[in-house]
Amino acid sequence: MAATYITEFASCGNFGLPIPQAPAVATQAISPSSSASTSAAFNALTNYIEINTDTPILMAVLSGASTVIVSTANGWRVPAGVPRLYGVSKGQKLSVIQTS
């Protein structure tokens, strides 16, 4: 079964590149499929997330109580096996859907 892994970080170091400061404040895994899957709300300390996925996905970061989910019209494509780092706010969520 495919999985999308979310690692939450409080800060990134200033090393000339955005490198998350360990340790992570939280981790989550969600299972992308042909319908949208949504993570739990990000930790209160989370400012950055790293996304790593076993299968190509479309993703969208949702604000708190948003009922909008990811779709082919609003999703950002993340290829399988290519970690991505995004700035987020506490309480936001990640919505994903499997794509090709």
N, C-alpha and C positions, 0 to 999 in steps of 0.2 A: 504494500500500500504506500502510495506517495505521501510525503510529508513536507510541510513548510515549517522551518524552524525560525523562531523569533528570539533573539538574544537582546535584552534591554540593558543599556548602559546609562550611567549618570553623567559621564563626561568623556570628552575626547582630549587626548594629549596634544600638545603643540610641538609636533615633531616634523613639521613641514608637510605632513600628510594627516588626514583624519584617522587617527588610530584610537579605537576605544580604550578607555582606561579600565583595566581589570580590577576587581572582579565584577562580573555582571550583577545587576541588581535583581534580575528575574529572567526566566526562560519560559517559552511556551512552544508548543507544536500544534499545528492545525492540519487537517487533511483536506487538500484541495480536491475538488471534483467538478462535475459539469454545472453544479449549482454553487452559489457563494457560501463560503465558510467564514466566520468572523471570530477573531481572537477575543480573549478577555481584555478588559481595559488595562492599559499600561500602568505600571507601578508609579506611585507618587514621586519617586526619585528619577524616573526615566526621562532622558532628554534625547537619546539616540537609540535606534534599533538596527540590528544587523539582521538581514533576511537571507536565508540560505534555503534553497528548495531542491527537491529531488526531481521535480517535473516543471516545465515552463508554466508560469502563472501570469495572470493579470492581477494587480493589487491596487488597493485604494486605502488611504489612511482616513479614518472616520473620526469626526469630532463627537465627544461624549454621547449625547442622546440621539445622534443622527440615526435615522432608519434607512438611509441610502446605503445600498450595498454595491460592491464592485460589479461592473458589467463590461461588455466589449466596447461600450461608448465612453466609459470614464476610467478604465484601468490602465496602469502603467505596466508594461511587460517586463518580467524578470525571467531570464533564461535559467534553466537547470544548472546547478553546480557553479554559479557565479555569485558569490556573496555581495550584497549591496548594503550600504550604510545610509540611513536617513535620519534627519532631525525630526523629532516629534514632541508632543506635549503630554504631560501626565493625563491619564484618563482617556486618551484617544484609543482607537482600536484599529486593527488591520483586517481588511476583508479581502479574500482571495478567491479566484476561480481558475480552474485548470484551463490551459490553452495549448495551442500547438506551436 
